[in-house]
Amino acid sequence: MAENQNQNQVMEGDLNHLLKVRREKLAELQEGGKDPFKITKYDVSAHSADIKEHYEEWEGKEVSIAGRLMSKRVMGKASFCNVQDLKGSIQSYVARDSIGEEEYKEFKKLDIGDIVGIKGTAFTTKTGEVSIHAESVSLLTKSLQVLPEKFHGLTNTDLRYRQRYVDLIMNPEVRDTFVKRSQIIKSIRDHLDDQGFMEVETPMLVANAGGAAARPFETHYNALDEDVKLRISLELYLKRLIVGGLERVYEIGRVFRNEGVDTRHNPEFTLMELYQAYTDYHGMMDLVENLFRSVALKVLGTAVVNYDGVEIDLSKPFERITMVDALKKYKGIDFTTIHTDEEAKALADEHHIEYGAHHKKGDILSMLFEEFVEEHLVQPTFIMDHPVEISPLTKKKPSDPDYTERFELFITKREMANAYSELNDPLDQIERFKAQEALLAAGDEEANSMDDDFVNALMIGMPPTGGIGIGIDRFVMLLTDSYAIRDVLLFPTMKLLN
């Protein structure tokens, strides 16, 4: 223990010395009229990957790059350094005779982490590495902090999430994940735009946070002296737009749910919801299957995705199976023999499923499904026809009103999408809201409450409509082979440090 404390003290002392030296270098530069923080711009003609991938176009030509100095090897009158920019990194050969004696002295004083601009000509070294023969090196920003040691990188998971800016510098694969995230979202937009959908924006601060089973965050609007909530879903406002005649709408935006944090959940996350008039949940299945396949092909160049060592094939037709049939397939339970709430609760007792006094037959089916079926749903699978008790905004199946025209898409054992034939009967919707309010009064903080204005919109008349919600973060996790949701959020929710 004492030995470790001594080592930590030595390391802390070394770090403080290095930080002090960097401050002294900055002071020297400022005293000499070379304050890097007064530089306002630098003309960049290319990025590292552009030069490497299209070397034949750049060979022998003048080029200017800018980025972070990640390594430096000084060898007397000539040196090599490596500069990292948005698209990767590139080596530069820096010789005293090429940039001048005074500038070379300044170059040798640069620290790892400094941001520099390099002008020169593109060439290949004797080993065939594409490089830049520097004609000038400019210090653009002085780094006053020490980066993690390059061979070990930034490995502390908690620190990686808290200091994502350092994580992006030290771990190229992390940067690649977030570049792909941007491409995925752009591809989703392109696909929907091509299908005639219109992107819209709806309120985040709402009086009634409905559209999902989740506990909302609450706050106070000072200007109006009103309590409001952060939205938990995009649904109810988008449906109002369908009522208004905008036949195909979608929104990609943040929603907020006051719930736990784990590998699959973050209190604020990105949701995409779309609604299309004159179609149903079968139309939504076709749409989402084509969307997932199209985006994978666009971003990855293949519809066969490797996730956690398992090959996920998005190119084949997705399996479609009802929740009742899936329970029979994977657990051997025939729920068609269950006709009453009491029979369902007896079945739950038999399989050691905990439930509350207010739970009904449909709730028990959902619990059995979660416990015994979800773990088997690795390949893309549409789970269809959910019980009415857990689907307050969904049309009932005409052939069996105990169930609804709803599906969830599961991939890698995770729910990736949720969709309905949307309930457009205002009188039925009123009764569903009343049932939800009874649950709310009984202590269910995730239950919905009556939304009078939404009911009024349905009274005006909403055409038959299909709707779907897709968790963007989970979609990104799938296409980037990321295990935890925090790995695809630039700034995930973290407990505040005291």
N, C-alpha and C positions, 0 to 999 in steps of 0.2 A: 504493500500500500504506500509506504513512504517513498519507495523507489519510483512508483508511478507519479506521485505528486511532484517529486524532484524533476522527472522528465517533462511533466506538463509545465512546470515553472520555467525550465530551460527553453522549451518550445515557445512559450508565451513571451519570454524575453527576446528570443530571436525574432519573433514576429513584430514585436514593438520596435526593434531596431530597424527592420526592413521598412516598416511604415514611416519611421522617422527619416530614413534616407530618401524615400520618395518625396516626402514633403520638402526636404532640403533641395532636391533636384528641381522641384517646381519653383521654389523661391529663387533659385539661381537663374532659372529661365526668365522669370518675371523681372528680376533685377536687370537682366541683359536685354530687356525689351522683346522677349520671345514668348510671351504668355500664350500657351496653346488654347486657353479658354477664350481668347479674343478672336480666334479664327472662326469665321461664320460659314464658310462653304469650301468645298473641294470638288473639282470636276472629275467625275468617275466615268470612264469610257466603257468599262466592261467589268464583269464579275469573273471570279476564278474559274467557275465551271464553263463559262462561255469561251474563255481562252483555251482551256484544255480540250473541250469537245469540238471546237472549230479552229484548231491550231493552224491549219493550212491557210486560213483567212487572216490570221494575226502574225504569222511568222515574219520576223524582221521589222514589224511595224511598231510604231510608238503606241503605248497603252498606258492608262492610268487606272490603278485600283486603290481601294481604301478598305481598311478592316482592322481587326485586332491582332497585335503581334503575339503569336502563340509560342514561338521558339526563336532562338538567336544563337548562332555559332560563330564566334569571332576568331579569325585566324590571321592575325597580323594585319596586313594591308588589304585583306579581302575577307568577307563574311557571307554567311548564308542566314536567311531568316525565313519564317513561315508566317503568312498573313491569312487570317480567316475572315471571310465575308459572308454575306447572306447565303451564297450557293455552295460554299465549301472552303477550301484553302489552296494556296499556291505558294510555291517557293520563289524567293528572290535572291539574286546574287548581287551583293553590294560591295563594290571595290572603291578604295580610296581614290584611285586615279580617275574613276568615272564620275564620282559625285563631288570630289574636292576634299582637301584635307580637313577643313573646318567642319564641313557637314558630316564627314566620316567620324570625327570626334564626337559630335552630337549623337550620331547613330549608336555608337558604342555605349552611350549613357542610357539608351532606351531600356525600359523595363518590360517584362512579359505582362501583357494586359493593356499596354498603351495602344491607342488607336492611331494608325499612321496612314499616310497616303504615299504611294510609290508610283513614280513615272519611269518608264523605261521601254525597252524593246523585248518582245517575246522571242524566246529561243529555247532549245533543248540542250540539256547538259550531256556530258559524255555517257551518263547512265540512261539517257533517254527521257529524263524528267522535264516536262514543260515548266519553264521558269520565266522570270522577268529579270533582265539585266538592268539594274536600277541606274537611272541618270540623276534622280533626286529622291530624297526621302524626307517627308514632312511629318512632324509630330502634330496631330490634330486634337488629341485629348490625352492628358496625363492621367493614368490610372493611379489612384492613391491607395488602393486596396490590393492585397495579394490574392491571386487566384489559387484554387486548390492545386496541389501537386499533380502534375500532368499525367503521371503514370497510374495514379489511383483515381483521379477524377473526383467528381462530387458524388459520393456513394451514400452519404447519410440521407435516407429517404425523407425524413421530416424536413431537413434543411433544403433538400431539392425542391420541395413544394413551396416552402416559405421564400426561398430565394431563386425563383424560377429563372430570373435573368442570368444567374451564374450557371444554372443547370443547362440553359440553352447554349451557353458558351462552351461548356466542358463536355457535353454529351451530344454529338452530332445526331444520334438516333432520336433524341428527344426533339430536336429541331425538325427532323424529317416528319415526325408524327404530327406536329402542328402545321407544317406545310400541307401535309395530306388532309388534315382536318379542313383547312380552308378550301382545298380543291374539292373535297366531298360536298361541302355546303354549296359551293358554286355549281357543281354538277347536279345537285338536287334542284336548285333554282332553274338551271338550264332545261332540265327534263320537264319540270312542271310548266315552265313558260311555253315550251314547245307543245304541250298538251292543252294550251289555251287557258291556263290558270293565271289568276291575277294576285300578285303579292300585296298584302295589306298590313296595317298595324292597328292593334287594339289596345285598350287601356291596361296598364299594369296595376294601378291603384284602383280598387273596386269596392263597392259597398257590399257585394255578395260574391264571395269566392267559390263559384260552383264549377261543375264540369268534371270533377274527379273526386275520388275518396281520399282526402288528405287534410291534415290540419294546417290551416293557413297562418302566416305571420300577420300580426295586427299592429297598426300604428295609428297615429292621430294627425289629421289634416288641420293644422293650426288656422289657416286662412278661412276655412269653412266651419271650424269648430265641430268636426265630424270624425268619428272613428271609421277607419277604412282598413282594407286588407290588401296584401299583395296577392296577385292572381295565382291560382294553383293550376290553371288550365287556360286554354285559348278558346274553348268550345262555344260558350254561350254568346259571345259577341260575334264570332264568325258566322254562327247560325242566323243571327239578326241580319247579317249582310245577304245571306241566301234569301231570307224573307224580302229584303229590299230589291232583289232581282239580279244581284251579282252571282251568276250561276256557278262559277268556279273560283274559289278563293283559297289562299293559303297564307300562313304566317309562320315565320321562323323566329322564335324569341325566347327570352328567359321566363321561366316560371319558378315559383318559390313554394316549397313545402316544408313545414316546420316539423321535421322528422329526423330520424337518426342518420348518422354518417357511416358508411361502410364501403366495401369495394364496388358496390353497384349504385349507391345513392349519395347524392350531394344535395344540400338544402336548396341550392339554386342550380338549375340545369337548363339546357336548351331543348326546347320541344318544337317540333314542326307539326302543325295540324292543317288539314285541308278538308274542304267540303265541296261536293259536286252535286248539283241538282239533277234529278231525273235518273238516278242510278241507285243501287243498293249495295249491300256488303259483298256480294259476289263481284260487282264492279270494282270495289275497293281492293279485293284480293288480287284481281288482275293488275290493277294499278300499282300496288306496292311490290308485287313480285317483279314486274317489269322495271320499277324504279331501282330496287336493290341490284338487280342484274346489270342495268344500264350504268349505274354509278360505279360499281366494281370494275366493269370493263373500261370505263373512262379513266378512272384514277389509277387502277392497278394493272390494266391491260389484260386481265383475266377475270372470269367469274368463279374460279375455284380459289378459295381463300384458305390459307393456313392459319388456324387459330389454336394456340396453346398445344401445338403438335398434332392437331386433328384437322383433316382436310374437310372444309365446308364447301359443298357444291351448290352454288347459286345458279348454275346453268340449267339444272334439271327442274321440271315442274315441282313446286312445293307441295308436300303432302297436305291434304285437307281432311280433318277428322273432327267429329263432334267431341265436346268435353265428356259426355256420357260414354261414348265409344272408346275414348282414350283411357278412361278409368278402367273399363273392362279389359282393354288390350294389355295394359301395363300392370294392373293389380288384380284382375279377375273379379272385380266388383261390378255386379249388374245393377246399376242404379235405377233401371226402368221398373224394378220390383218395389221401389220405395215410393209410397204414395202420400205419406203424411209427415208432418214435422216430427212427430214422436218416433216414427220408424227411422227417420234420418238420424235423430239423436241417439237412438239405440245402436245404429250402425257406427256412429262416431265413437260411442263408448267401446264398442267391440274392437275398434282399431286405435284406441287410445288417443283420440283427437279431442282437444279441449275446445269448448264452445261456451257461449253465454246464453242466458235464459231467453234473450230476445232473438237469437238466431233461428232461422227457418230452414226448410228443406234445401233451398237453393244455396244458402250460406254453407251448409254442411257439404254439399257437393263440391263447392269451390275449395273448401279446406282439404277435402280428400284429394282433390286434384293437385293442389299445391304440395301436399305431403308425399304423394306416391307417383305422380306423373311427370312433373316438371323436370326432374333429374334425367329423364330419358330423352328429352327433346333437344337433341344436339343438331341434327340436320334441320333445314327450314321446314317448319310445320305450322299450318294454320289450325288453331284450336277454335272450333266453331260452336255456336248455339249455347251461350251462357245462360244460367238461370236468371229469371227476371229480378230476383231479390238483389242481385249485385249489379244490375244494369238499369239504373233509373232514367236514362236518357235514350233508351233503345227501343225500337219497334219489337213487339211480340211476334213470335212465329205464328202465322195464321193457323197452322196445323196443330200447334201445341202451345197455348198461351203461357205455360209455365216457363218457357224458354224464349230467348230473344235472337234476333238476327244480328249477332255480334261475333267477332273473332279477335283473337290475339295471335300475333305471329311470334313464334319462339325459335330462336337459334342459339346454339351453345348453352342451352338450358335457361336462357334469359328471355324475358318478354321484350320484343323489339318494336312491336306496334300493337295498337288497339283500335278497333274500327267497328262501326255500326251501320245498320240501316237506321237512320235517325228517326226518333220518335217525333212525329209532327201532329199528333192528336192533342190539342191543348187540354181537353178534359181529362184524358188519361195522364197527361203530364202533371196536372194539378194533384191527382191522386198519388202519383209517384213522389212528388215533392212533399206531400203530407206524410207519407210513410217515412221519408227521410227525416222530416222534422221530428217525428216520434222517436226515431233513433237518436237524434241530436239531444232531445229532451231526456232520453234515458242515459246520456253520458257518452255517446259515440261522437268524439270530437272530429271525426273524419266525415261525418254525414253532411249532406247538403241541406240548405234551407230554401224556402219558397223564394223564387225570383219573379216578382209580379210583372216586371217589365218584359222579361223573356216570355212569360206566359202570354202577355198581350201581343207580343210579336207572333207567337204561334196562332193566336186568335185571328190576326190579320191573314195568316195563311202561309205555311211553308211547304213548298213542293216536296214530293218524295226525294229524299237526299241521302247520299252516302257520305260518311265522314271517317277520317282516320287521324290518329296521332302517332308520331314516330319519335322516339327518344334519340335525338341526334348524337348525344354523347356515347350511347351504347352502339349505335351504328358505326361511329368512328372507332370505338374499341374493337369492333369486329374486323374492320378493314385495316387496322394498324397493328393487330395482334397485341393489344394492350389488356392486361389483366384487370386493372383497377380504374375506376372512373377518374380518379385524381390524375392518372397518367395522360388523360386527354383533355383536362381542363388546365388552362394556363395558370389560373390562380384559384385552386380549390379552397373550399372553406377549411380553415384551420383554427384550432382553439387559440385564443389570444395568449401571448406570453406575458407573465407577470413581470 
